[in-house]
Amino acid sequence: MSTVLLDPTSESHPASRPRVARLDSLEGRTVGLLDISKPRGDLFLDRVQAELETRGAQVLRFKKPTFTKPAPANLRAEIATRCDAVIEALAD
């Protein structure tokens, strides 16, 4: 018996991107926290923010209008231009 994996994105040619190098330190870096608008995601991000700040990071918070759709292009662009790294909060 074999296992079949299905790609829920329905991409016929998935994009391939090289990994970005990890930050050597969070000290003095700006980290964006993206709340995807699911219940209690903000509570999780409050804890993440506190931990990042103890490590010397500046934290910027962002929120998607709804969890049912990808983040709008202008929000993604703002995060990309203002942040050195981003953490996306998932829930459930």
N, C-alpha and C positions, 0 to 999 in steps of 0.2 A: 504494500500500500504506500502510495506517495502522498506528500503534502503539497497542496497548491496554495500559494500566497497571493492574495489580491491586493493591488494598490488602490486605496480609496480615493486617491487624487485623480485617477483615470488619465494619467499622463502616458501618452504613447512613447514619448522620448523624454524621460526624466532629466532635469537639469543636473549637471555635475559641476560642483564648485569646489575649489581647493579650500582646505581649512585655514582659517586665519590663526596666526600664532597667538598663543595665550599671553595675556599681560604678565609681565614679570612681577608686578606689584599693583595693589589697588591704591596705594598712597598717592594722593593728588590726582587720581583719575576720576572721571565722571562716568557713573554707571546709571543707565536708564532702567527703570522698572516699569514694565508694560502690564497693566491690569487688563485682562481680556473681557472684563465685565461679567464674570460668573460670580455667584454668591460666595462671599467670604474670601475671595481672592485678595481683597484689600487688607484683610487681617493678616494673611500670610505675608504679603509684601511689607507690612509694617514691621514684622519681625526680621525679614531679610534686610530692610533698610537699616534697622538698628545695628545689625551685625556688620554690614558694609561700612557704616560710619565709624564703628570702632576700629576698623582696619584702614581708616584714613581716606575713604572714598567720598566724593560728593555724589549725592543721589538726586536724580530727577525722576519725577513720577509722570507717567502717561497712562491714558485709558482709552481703550477702543470703545466706539459707540455701542457695539453689540458683539456678543461672542459668536454669533451665527455667521459672520462674514469676516474676511481678512481685514486687517487694519487698512484704513484709507491711505492712498499714496502720499498725501501731504503729511500725515502722521509718521509714516515710515521714513520719509525724507527728513523730517525734523529730528527724529531719534538718531538717524545716521549722521547728521551734521553736528549734533550737540553732545553725543555720547561716545566714550571709548569702548564701552561694552554695554550689553543689554541683557536683562533677565525677563523672561515672559512668564507670568504666573498662570498656571493652569489649575483647574479645580475639579471637583467631583471625586 
